[in-house]
Amino acid sequence: MKLFKCQNCSNTIHFNNDVCLACNSRIGYLRKLFDMSALAPNEDGSWNALADPGRPYIFCENAREGACNWLVPVDTGETFCLACRFNLTIPDLSVPENHDRWRRVEQAKKHLFYSLTRWDLPTPRRAEDPDHGMAFEFLADVQDANGNTVESVLTGHNNGLIQINIAEADDAERERRRALMGEPYRTLIGHFRHEVGHFYWDLLVKDQSRIGDFTAVFGDPDIDYALALQNHYANGAPVGWQQNYISAYASAHPWEDFAETWAHCFHMVDGLETARSYGIYPGETPAGAIHPTEVDPYDAVSIDQIIAAWVPLTVAINSINRSLGQPDLYPFVLTDAIVAKIDFVFRLIAEARATETAEAA
C-alpha cells in the first residue's frame, strides 16, 4: 500500500484516513487516480477534490456509518463507491459491536479492491452478472438470549458469493480461531484475498478452460472436496507439506492451494509496494530484481522480479522481529514448487488485466 500526501499541507496521510491530522482537511480516496485527496466543500454539499479539481464528488453512502472513505463522482449518479456496490448484506448495525466490526471488515475489503483495481482485474458484479458476478455478505453468528451461539456463520465462497463472519474483525476472537485452526497467518485482509481467489479460480481457470494447466501445477481439482477437507481437519497436513504448499491449509485440496497461493501473491506485491513507499530495501539489488524504491511492484512483468526483491526484504524483517524477541513476521518458505504455483497465479493475473476501461465510478 502506498503512502499519500495531503494536497493542502503535504502531510503524510494513509489509505484509511478521512481527515488530515495536520490541517484537518477532509480526505477521500479517488479510485480512478489511486490517490487520496484533500477536499474543499462546494456550496451544493459536494466536494472539490484537490487531486482532481473541477469534477465534484460526494462520499460513498457508507461514509455516514464511518465505514468508507471512498469518493464517488457526482456525474455518475451513484451513491455507493465501487467497492461498496458489491455488498449484498451487511450486519444488523443496531447491535453496537456489529457496527465496529463491520467498519473493520470494510477497511479490509477496501485493501482488496485497491489491489483488484491496481491490476485492473475484471470485477463482474452479481447484480449485473448473476452467473459470474461477485457479491459480499457480512454476517454475525446468531445468539440466543443468554449469549449462546445457536447458528454459526462460516467464512467462505459459493459461486461468486463471498461470506465473511464479522467476528473475524474482533482481535481476540480471531486469535482464538487462529490458535484453534493452527494458522500462523489469520487476518481480515487475508480472508478477503483468499476467498476472492476462489472467485477468480471460477472466472479465470474454470471458465477459461485452463483446467489442464491448473492440474499440472496444483493437482486434480475434481478430488472430492468435502472428503478432502474432512481428512485435513481429522489428520492435519501431510508430513513435509512445507516443500509443496504455502500453508498447511493449502494441502487440503487443489482449490484451497490455489486460493492460498492467490492470496499470497497479493501479500507479496502489496507488501513490496509498502516497502517502496517507505524507501525500505536491505542491501544490494539482486540481478533481475525490482527495487521497491524505483519500480512499482504492480508493474512487475515477472514473478522472478517479485521473488528477488521479496526474499531479502522478509529475511531482514524476520531478523528485526527476532532481535525484539518476537516470532517471524513472515513464517513462510518459498521452495521451487511453491514459487511455480505463485508464478501460475501471477501470470494468470497479468493475462486477465481488463482491456476495457473500468467503470466510471
HELIX and SHEET records of a PDB file:
HELIX    1   1 GLU A   61  GLU A   65  5                                   5    
HELIX    2   2 VAL A   74  THR A   76  5                                   3    
HELIX    3   3 CYS A   84  PHE A   86  5                                   3    
HELIX    4   4 PRO A   96  ARG A  118  1                                  23    
HELIX    5   5 ILE A  166  ALA A  169  5                                   4    
HELIX    6   6 ASP A  171  MET A  181  1                                  11    
HELIX    7   7 LEU A  188  TYR A  200  1                                  13    
HELIX    8   8 TRP A  201  LYS A  206  3                                   6    
HELIX    9   9 ILE A  211  PHE A  218  1                                   8    
HELIX   10  10 TYR A  225  ASN A  235  1                                  11    
HELIX   11  11 TRP A  241  GLN A  243  5                                   3    
HELIX   12  12 TYR A  249  ALA A  252  5                                   4    
HELIX   13  13 PRO A  254  TYR A  278  1                                  25    
HELIX   14  14 PRO A  297  ASP A  299  5                                   3    
HELIX   15  15 ILE A  303  SER A  323  1                                  21    
HELIX   16  16 ASP A  336  ALA A  352  1                                  17    
SHEET    1   A 2 PHE A   4  LYS A   5  0                                        
SHEET    2   A 2 THR A  12  ILE A  13 -1                                        
SHEET    1   B 5 ILE A  27  LEU A  30  0                                        
SHEET    2   B 5 ASP A  35  PRO A  41 -1                                        
SHEET    3   B 5 TRP A  47  ALA A  49 -1                                        
SHEET    4   B 5 PRO A  56  PHE A  59 -1                                        
SHEET    5   B 5 LEU A  71  PRO A  73 -1                                        
SHEET    1   C 4 ASN A  87  THR A  89  0                                        
SHEET    2   C 4 ALA A 135  LEU A 139  1                                        
SHEET    3   C 4 LEU A 161  ASN A 165  1                                        
SHEET    4   C 4 GLY A 156  ASN A 158 -1                                        
SHEET    1   D 2 VAL A 142  GLN A 143  0                                        
SHEET    2   D 2 THR A 149  GLU A 151 -1                                        
END                                                                             
